[in-house]
Amino acid sequence: MSNREIRPAEGKLGVLLPGFGAVATTTVAGVETFRRGLAEPIGSLTQMATIRLGKRTEDRSPLIKDFVPLADLDDLVFGAWDPIPDDGYESAVNAGVLHKERHLDPIKDFLSSIKPMPAAFDTDYVKKLEGTNVKSGPNKKDLAEQLRADIRNFKEENGCDRLVMVWCGSTEVYIRPGPTHETLEAFEKAMEENDPGIAPSMLYAYAAIMEGIPYANGAPNLSADFQALEKEAVKRGVPIGGKDFKTG
């Protein structure tokens, strides 16, 4: 077995969220509420769960956050894309997951400061959502390049050392993988031709992988789960994973 060196989680970690609705704003609000000492991270795997080392009789069960070099919550910086231009506070109030006066108003200044970037979005893939905060371009490849530019700009403007992207958008229509998804060359050509087999979540996954950013999928979209992007992720050493926050 080879030994692998795990680099310490130093500096700011940018968390980029495609989709800034109920899931994303609740997560962001929870982190900020804990950072201000207004709540405990109840239910958080990284903050409260333990890992067993050796045999049960050895009684070695450190907190995961003390065993694995994870980023400190104080080092997280949040960015988002969404077709609806509401800032984090407006979106969280509209989502109705957290209580406005009790949970959201005490951190209104922070939530209001997070304004979503224009999204790569198409109602052909999410039927019940419309918005005005949407990117435009001659083809899907251009939209993907705009996302890559967003990523680079966010990292520079916020002084981030590392980034991660987590899809928090709506579930897209079902797409079956085909020749378009077999090689990176075929996929990029299909983007230029506005192939209907390429959904917006794939553009985000592509942008993340090409920028060397780990990508986690929180919805049962095809997203990065096809040969072209999987091979490119392996080639570039970029972690990808996830299929649904609830079931996978």
CORRATA-V778083 format. One record per run of one state. SS is the DSSP state (@ for helix, = for strand, . for the rest). FROM is the first residue (numbers start at 1). LEN is the number of residues. If there is no record, write none. Layout:
# CORRATA-V778083
ss=SS from=FROM len=LEN
ss=SS from=FROM len=LEN
This chain:
# CORRATA-V778083
ss=. from=1 len=12
ss== from=13 len=6
ss=. from=19 len=3
ss=@ from=22 len=14
ss=. from=36 len=9
ss=@ from=45 len=4
ss=. from=49 len=1
ss== from=50 len=1
ss=. from=51 len=5
ss=@ from=56 len=3
ss=. from=59 len=4
ss== from=63 len=1
ss=@ from=64 len=4
ss=. from=68 len=5
ss=@ from=73 len=3
ss== from=76 len=6
ss=. from=82 len=5
ss== from=87 len=1
ss=@ from=88 len=8
ss=. from=96 len=4
ss=@ from=100 len=13
ss=. from=113 len=2
ss== from=115 len=1
ss=. from=116 len=1
ss== from=117 len=1
ss=. from=118 len=1
ss== from=119 len=1
ss=. from=120 len=14
ss== from=134 len=1
ss=. from=135 len=5
ss=@ from=140 len=18
ss=. from=158 len=4
ss== from=162 len=6
ss=. from=168 len=11
ss=@ from=179 len=3
ss=. from=182 len=2
ss=@ from=184 len=9
ss=. from=193 len=7
ss=@ from=200 len=11
ss=. from=211 len=3
ss== from=214 len=4
ss=. from=218 len=9
ss=@ from=227 len=10
ss=. from=237 len=3
ss== from=240 len=2
ss=. from=242 len=7
